[in-house]
């Protein structure tokens, strides 16, 4: 491609360190789309003839068909996807192929292709997040009344419902989808036409190519256009955060499936057995989802370090943008799909959860609140009386609800038998009717809102 300036072939090692076709072949569809739009624009601008444009478009169609059929010759000697396509085009249509690269550089070409790939990845990820949210929503709807313990410090805190707990993740994944949508909106400017770095002397129409490729507008600074990889970093940051959320749910699934918790059962489809211990049913899919955040955050770190301190405009360092980004989105998409499958299949063990919901004096706050409401006690005093009641129940080896009335009255005279009405986990959960609270009607209202938002 640049033989004029050179007399010798590159060293074998040069090719080995320089070559990117092994991974950037994943940009083939974006590369062809960019070339189609560029050729059409060059023709409209009068830079190439209709005959040349027709030959180029025909050749690009033939290349697309070859790639589709799996018989396109990806060749290392042509370094990357851009030069592989151009070399093949020359073989197919002859000299007209040499006009396609007018007013274009691989610098704006790769910036375009990669941006379109990341844009597609954001769209796919948003779709997968919606699918996961939908799976969580239907599980939450089926279990809006199913009691479970709510935890802080992983210690029993207050009863909640399983539906409420799952809806917390619907919120998290909703914010993740929002972050991908924000990143997508910001990246939706077309760098094509920035050429090598300074723009082009040809009468190119950047609005036309931007529109043809689904962008909102062309990028406004040619140097920035070829040197910006924020769009990928932003998507990787969103992916890392999404991975953090996935790992938290994955961890809960791992904990809930232990016999010690016994809160849920996973399907055979998302578990594995042991080659030695016949009793085992391991939550491998959840564990792997939990681990993938390492890859996601690693990719973000990798590309951040590549970009840090790079002078304007393009540097070959930036070729190192693709592998981490591809790896991250492969991992994220697999994780989202596996998590959606696990959530759809998992079944709560409701009696076990309900039993645990009442354990650990989880309705102590309800007793304190009752003292405040019924006896007009200051909350601090009520907290103290309730603490003493818990201590007494612990001594007697019983739950709060099983403390004899005389025991409670010894702590505060005014306590009457109606106090027992607030000491069950059902009553506790049902009483938390504040907006966003765990009362089943509140949970159902949030499910309804999300269903409408996702419809
Ligand atoms: N393969 C290169 C990359 O991925 C394409 C751009 C090459 N540009 C250049 N001036 N060498 O970044």
Boltz pocket constraint, residues with backbone or C-beta under 6 A from the ligand:
constraints:
  - pocket:
      binder: B
      contacts: [[A, 18], [A, 20], [A, 24], [A, 80], [A, 106], [A, 107], [A, 110], [A, 314], [A, 315], [A, 316], [A, 318], [A, 319], [A, 320]]
      max_distance: 6.0
